[in-house]
Structure formats: C-alpha cells, structure tokens
Amino acid sequence: MLKQLLIDKLNHIFRPKSTFETAYSLHKFDGKLRKLIIAELEKIDVAVRTQTAYISEKCS
C-alpha cells in the first residue's frame, strides 16, 4: 500500500521528500486504476442484468 503524502491533513504538513512528481504520479495511477475498475464493474453489471432477465423470463 502506498503511503499517504500528508502527515497532517489539517495543517497540510507533507512527509519529508514528498514531491509534486510523486503526487502527480499517484494521481495518474489512481485515474487509470479507477477506469480499469469501472470497466470491469460494467461487465459484471451487464452479466448480472442479462442473467436476471433470462431467469425472470424463464420463470414467467
């Protein structure tokens, strides 16, 4: 797990050796990870809805 860059969020105190580049890299990584997760969740959503429709039609 990645360490947070802030030691004290209330007073905006950063960890020693924190850089803008590190923060930006984490931001980019987070965006890419979020897109991957959402894409996979959409596949699961479609599969569940398809099965639900199939089962409800079959039982009717």
FENVENZI-V172229 format. One record per helix or strand of 2 or more residues. SS is the DSSP state (A for helix, B for strand). FROM is the first residue (numbers start at 0). TO is the last residue. If there is no record, write none. Layout:
ss:SS from:FROM to:TO
ss:SS from:FROM to:TO
This chain:
ss:B from:5 to:7
ss:B from:12 to:13
ss:A from:19 to:58
